[in-house]
Amino acid sequence: MPNRDRFHYGVRRALEKDGWLITDDPLRLRWGKQDMYVDLAAEKLLLAVKDEQQIAVEIKTFGGPSSIADAQKSLGQYFIYLSVIKRLEPQRKLYLALHEEVYEDFFTEPLGEIILSDYNVPIIVFDPDREVIIRWID
Protein backbone atom coordinates (compact mmCIF):
# COMPACT_ATOMS: atom_id res chain seq x y z
CA MET A 1 0.00 0.00 0.00
CA PRO A 2 1.50 3.37 -1.02
CA ASN A 3 2.09 6.31 1.28
CA ARG A 4 -0.61 8.95 1.32
CA ASP A 5 0.03 12.36 -0.18
CA ARG A 6 0.28 15.14 2.41
CA PHE A 7 -2.99 16.63 1.09
CA HIS A 8 -4.84 13.30 0.99
CA TYR A 9 -7.25 13.89 3.85
CA GLY A 10 -7.87 17.49 2.83
CA VAL A 11 -8.88 16.43 -0.68
CA ARG A 12 -11.03 13.67 0.75
CA ARG A 13 -12.86 16.17 3.00
CA ALA A 14 -13.20 18.62 0.09
CA LEU A 15 -14.86 15.93 -2.04
CA GLU A 16 -17.19 14.99 0.81
CA LYS A 17 -18.13 18.67 1.31
CA ASP A 18 -18.91 18.75 -2.42
CA GLY A 19 -21.41 15.89 -2.02
CA TRP A 20 -19.22 12.94 -3.02
CA LEU A 21 -19.36 9.60 -1.23
CA ILE A 22 -15.87 8.11 -0.91
CA THR A 23 -16.12 4.46 -1.92
CA ASP A 24 -12.45 3.45 -1.90
CA ASP A 25 -9.45 4.88 -0.08
CA PRO A 26 -7.41 3.86 -2.01
CA LEU A 27 -8.89 2.31 -5.15
CA ARG A 28 -6.93 -0.87 -5.89
CA LEU A 29 -6.37 -1.73 -9.53
CA ARG A 30 -4.75 -4.91 -10.76
CA TRP A 31 -3.56 -5.53 -14.30
CA GLY A 32 -1.60 -8.68 -14.93
CA LYS A 33 0.82 -9.06 -12.05
CA GLN A 34 0.82 -5.35 -11.28
CA ASP A 35 -1.04 -3.75 -8.36
CA MET A 36 -1.74 -0.04 -8.48
CA TYR A 37 -3.48 2.23 -6.01
CA VAL A 38 -5.33 5.38 -7.05
CA ASP A 39 -5.69 7.68 -4.03
CA LEU A 40 -9.49 7.90 -3.90
CA ALA A 41 -12.64 6.67 -5.60
CA ALA A 42 -15.98 8.39 -5.16
CA GLU A 43 -19.52 8.46 -6.47
CA LYS A 44 -22.32 10.96 -6.55
CA LEU A 45 -25.98 10.43 -7.31
CA LEU A 46 -27.19 12.87 -9.95
CA LEU A 47 -30.86 13.28 -9.17
CA ALA A 48 -31.72 15.28 -12.27
CA VAL A 49 -30.80 12.38 -14.52
CA LYS A 50 -31.20 9.61 -11.94
CA ASP A 51 -27.72 8.42 -12.70
CA GLU A 52 -24.55 7.88 -10.76
CA GLN A 53 -21.28 9.61 -11.56
CA GLN A 54 -18.12 7.73 -10.57
CA ILE A 55 -14.66 9.21 -10.34
CA ALA A 56 -11.17 8.25 -9.27
CA VAL A 57 -8.79 10.90 -7.97
CA GLU A 58 -5.01 10.84 -7.99
CA ILE A 59 -3.65 13.55 -5.67
CA LYS A 60 -0.33 15.11 -6.62
CA THR A 61 1.99 17.38 -4.69
CA PHE A 62 4.68 19.08 -6.68
CA GLY A 63 7.45 19.52 -4.14
CA GLY A 64 10.58 18.48 -5.93
CA PRO A 65 13.36 20.71 -7.21
CA SER A 66 11.92 20.69 -10.75
CA SER A 67 8.33 21.30 -11.86
CA ILE A 68 9.11 19.47 -15.10
CA ALA A 69 10.26 16.35 -13.22
CA ASP A 70 7.19 16.55 -10.95
CA ALA A 71 4.91 16.84 -13.99
CA GLN A 72 6.61 13.93 -15.75
CA LYS A 73 6.17 11.68 -12.74
CA SER A 74 2.59 12.79 -12.02
CA LEU A 75 1.38 12.57 -15.61
CA GLY A 76 3.15 9.26 -16.21
CA GLN A 77 1.36 7.78 -13.21
CA TYR A 78 -1.92 9.36 -14.31
CA PHE A 79 -1.73 7.81 -17.80
CA ILE A 80 -0.83 4.36 -16.48
CA TYR A 81 -3.86 4.46 -14.17
CA LEU A 82 -6.03 5.83 -16.97
CA SER A 83 -5.14 2.92 -19.27
CA VAL A 84 -6.13 0.39 -16.61
CA ILE A 85 -9.28 2.21 -15.46
CA LYS A 86 -10.53 2.44 -19.06
CA ARG A 87 -10.42 -1.34 -19.22
CA LEU A 88 -11.55 -2.31 -15.71
CA GLU A 89 -14.01 0.47 -14.85
CA PRO A 90 -14.85 2.36 -18.05
CA GLN A 91 -17.70 4.24 -16.35
CA ARG A 92 -15.22 5.88 -13.92
CA LYS A 93 -13.52 9.18 -14.83
CA LEU A 94 -9.98 9.73 -13.56
CA TYR A 95 -8.98 13.17 -12.25
CA LEU A 96 -5.67 14.61 -11.20
CA ALA A 97 -6.07 16.66 -7.99
CA LEU A 98 -3.68 19.60 -7.70
CA HIS A 99 -3.10 22.21 -5.04
CA GLU A 100 -4.18 25.65 -6.28
CA GLU A 101 -0.60 26.96 -6.24
CA VAL A 102 0.69 24.03 -8.32
CA TYR A 103 -2.07 24.54 -10.85
CA GLU A 104 -1.44 28.29 -11.10
CA ASP A 105 2.36 27.98 -11.17
CA PHE A 106 2.64 25.22 -13.75
CA PHE A 107 -0.61 24.41 -15.55
CA THR A 108 -1.55 27.99 -16.44
CA GLU A 109 1.87 28.51 -18.03
CA PRO A 110 2.35 27.71 -21.74
CA LEU A 111 3.88 24.24 -21.19
CA GLY A 112 1.19 23.18 -18.72
CA GLU A 113 -1.54 24.56 -20.97
CA ILE A 114 -0.44 22.53 -23.98
CA ILE A 115 -0.17 19.36 -21.88
CA LEU A 116 -3.73 19.78 -20.60
CA SER A 117 -4.98 20.69 -24.06
CA ASP A 118 -3.19 17.93 -25.97
CA TYR A 119 -3.98 15.15 -23.53
CA ASN A 120 -7.33 16.28 -22.07
CA VAL A 121 -6.31 15.68 -18.46
CA PRO A 122 -9.24 16.37 -16.11
CA ILE A 123 -8.11 18.37 -13.08
CA ILE A 124 -9.53 19.09 -9.64
CA VAL A 125 -8.02 22.27 -8.20
CA PHE A 126 -8.27 22.37 -4.41
CA ASP A 127 -7.47 24.71 -1.55
CA PRO A 128 -5.78 22.63 1.17
CA ASP A 129 -6.28 25.23 3.91
CA ARG A 130 -10.03 25.52 3.49
CA GLU A 131 -10.37 21.90 2.29
CA VAL A 132 -12.56 22.88 -0.65
CA ILE A 133 -12.58 22.26 -4.35
CA ILE A 134 -12.01 25.49 -6.21
CA ARG A 135 -12.73 24.25 -9.71
CA TRP A 136 -13.24 21.21 -11.87
CA ILE A 137 -11.47 21.30 -15.23
CA ASP A 138 -12.74 18.77 -17.74
Secondary structure, 3 states (H helix, E strand, C coil): CCCCCCCHHHHHHHHHHCCCEEEECCEEEEECCEEEEECEEEEEEECCCCEEEEEEEEEECCCCCCHHHHHHHHHHHHHHHHHHHHHHCCCEEEEEEEEHHHHHHHHCCHHHHHHHHHHCCCEEEEECCCCEEEEEEC
